[in-house]
Amino acid sequence: MNEAQFREQLSLVTRKAREQGGCISRDELAEAFPDMVQSETQMGFLLDYLKEQKISVGTKAEVDEYLSIADRDYLKEYEKELAEMTELPKEQMAEVLLSVIAGEDDAIQVALEQFLPKVISLAKLYTGQGVLLEDLIGEGNLALAEGMMQLGCIDTEADVCEEAEGFLGKLMMDAMEALINEELTQKDKDEKVVTKVNRVADAAREISEDLRRKISAEELCANTELTLEDVEEALRMSGNKIEDLEDLS
């Protein structure tokens, strides 16, 4: 299994675990990574990764234990709002969903309200990944609303409740994962910006202390391996706030 295949398999296993409520069995891991389970070291790396993803192996953990104080406070207030809603019996819910598929606006609102607790349960599975629970729920709610408009694609000859839950659940999970990936990408960009600015600032400070004055970008480049492009970019990124460097002209 090459690196690309490993990453794809890891993504599939992580998604499967979340679909199972944040848990994966050792047998499922062995089936997905037959070579890794033979190595205690490699298995340890895999288990550490799953732990970081708040996924338990073997015994299902309570996802609430991963919630931050801010998440708990938000959830407490949000669940108060939902507590007044009555869960519909499955037979009645099936009728509502069929009405949604038929395009009845009133039914859409009823169905949306019935699925709001599902959004919460899915959002909890993604806590601790750099995104607030409130934002995960918001993204899930948007995906839910959009999904209601697409329910016509489900198999109405089968169990319409199960079909709808599976279809909408996938859309909500996709949306939450996309939000997390977006946040991680932005965080990576921010860290690279900080690293570049600090590199230029540290070099400028050292030369400025020797000369006992601010220096120009050209002087910095002449005394280091930094290029003028590096220095100008760092200055722009910092808003011309590198203390020991003269502002861009």
N, C-alpha and C positions, 0 to 999 in steps of 0.2 A: 504494500500500500504506500504510494508516494504521498508527499505532503498535501497536495491538492485533494486527493482522495480522502486523506485523514481528516482534513478540515471539513469536508463535505459530510463525512460520516459523523463527525463530532457534532455538527450542526443538526443532523437528523436525530441523533440520540438525545440532544438537549431539548429539541422540540417535542419528541415523543415523551420525555419525562414530564414536561410541562402539561402535555395533554393528559397525562396520567396523574395530574395533581401535584407535580413537583417531585416525582419519585421514579426511580429506575431500578430494576432488579439486577443482581450480579449475573444472572443467566443472560439477560438482555445485553449487558455489557460484553459478556464473553462472546455472544453471537456477533456483536458489532465489531469487536476488536479481539479476534481470536489470538493474535500474536502478542498483544500487550498483556493479556492476563497471565501469560507464562512468565513475565518479568515482574518481580515485586517492585522494582524501581519505576518502571513505566506505568504500572498500575497505580502506583502512588501519585504520579503526576496527574493521571486521569482523574483520580478521586479528588485531588486538590482542586482541579479545575471545576469539577461538578460542585464541590463545596462552595467555591467562589460564586457560582451561578445560583446558589441557594437550592441546589437539588440534592435530595437525600438518596442514598443507595440502600436498597433492601427494605428498610422500615420507613414508612411515610412519616415525614415530620410535619408539625403544625406550622404552616406558612406564616401565621401571625407573629411567631417569635422573631421573624426577620424584619418586622416593621420598625421604623425609626419612631421616635417620640412624635415628630411632626406628622408622620403618616398616621399614627394611631389617633392623634387629635383630630385630623381631618376626617378619618374614617368614622370616628365616633359621631361627629356631627352629620356626615353624609348619610350614615345608616339610620339616623333618627328620621330623616326626611323620607326614607324608603319604607320605614316601619309601618306607616299608615296604609300602605298598599296591600291589597289582598291577593294572594297567589291564586290563580285560576286553576280549577281541575283540568287534567290533561285533555279530556274530551272537549271542554269549552275552549281551551287554548288552541286545539286543532281547528275548531271552527273559526276562531279569530284569525289564525294564520291563513286559512283558505280565503277569508275575506280580504286579508292584506294582499294576497296574490291577485285577487279580483280587482284590486285598486281602490278599496274603500278607505278613505282618509281616517275615519273614526277608528277603524280596526288597527290602522298603523300605529296610532297613538297608544292604544291599549297594549299592543304587542311590544312596543318600545319599553313601556313601563315594566312589563313582565320580565324583560331581559336585562334590566338594569342590575339586579343582583348578580347575574352571570358575569357582567362586566367587572364587578368588584372581585369576584373569585378568580378571574383570569388575571386581573391586574396584580393581585397579591403574589402571583407566581413569578412576577418580574421585578419584585422589590429588591433593593440592594444592588441594582445595575446602573446606578448613576442618574436615575430619573425619579422624581417624586411620584408617590402613589396618585396624588391628585392629577398630575399630568398624564399618567398612564390611563387613569379612568376617563379623563377627558378625551384622549385619543381613541379609547375603546368605544366611547359613546358616539363619536363621529363615525367610526367604522360601522357601528350598529345601525345608525340612521341610514347610512348609504346602503348597507346590506339589505335593509327592508325593501328598498326599491328594486332589488335584484332577486327577490325570493321566487320569482316566476321560473327560475331555472331548476328548482329542486323537484324531486320526484314525489308528486302528490299521491301516487298510487301506493307508496310505502308509508311508514310512520311519519307523518308530516311534522310532528313535534321534534322527533329525533333528527330528521333531515334538516330542519331549520336550525336547530341548535348546533349541529355539526358545521353547517355552512356559515352561519353567523359567527360561531366561535373561531373558525379559521380566519375569517376576515379581521376579527378583533385582535387575535394573536399576531397576525401579520403586521397590523398597524402598530401595535405596541413594540414589536421587535424592530420595526423601521425607525420608530422614535428613539429607541435606545441606541441603535447603530448611528443615527444622526448625531446624537449627543456625544457618543464616543469619538466620532470623526471630528467634531468641533473641538472636543477636549484635546485630541491629538494635535490639531492645528494650533490651538492656544499654547500648548506645551512647547511646540517647535518655535513659536514666536518668542516666548519667554527665554528659551535657550539661546536663540540668536541674539536677542537684545542684550542678555547678560554677558555673552561672549564679547560683544563689541564694547559694552560698558566696562567690563573688567580690564580689557586691553587699554582702553582710553584712560582709565583711572591710573594705571601703572605709569604710563608715559606722562600724564598730566602732573602727577606727584613729583616726577623728576624735573620737569620744566617749570613747575609752580605756576601754571596757567592753563587755561583751556586750550585745547588743540583743535586743529581742523581735521576734516575727514582725510584730506590728502596727506597730512602729517602722520595720521594713524596708519594709513596704508603703507607709507614709506618705511615704517618701523615694525610692521607686522606682516603676516601672511594674508591678512584680510584684503579683499578687493574693495574698490570704491563702491561697487554695487552692493556688497555686503553691508558696508557702513551706512550708505544712504537708505537701504531698506530697513535697517535696524532703527535709524533715526525716524523714519516715517512711521514704523510700527509703534514706536514709543511716544509719538506725538512731539518729537524734538525735545524729549525730556531726559536725554543722557547727559548728566550733569557736567561731565568733563569734556564734552564735545561742543564745538560751536554749532549753532543752528544751521540748517540747510539754507543756502542763499536762494 
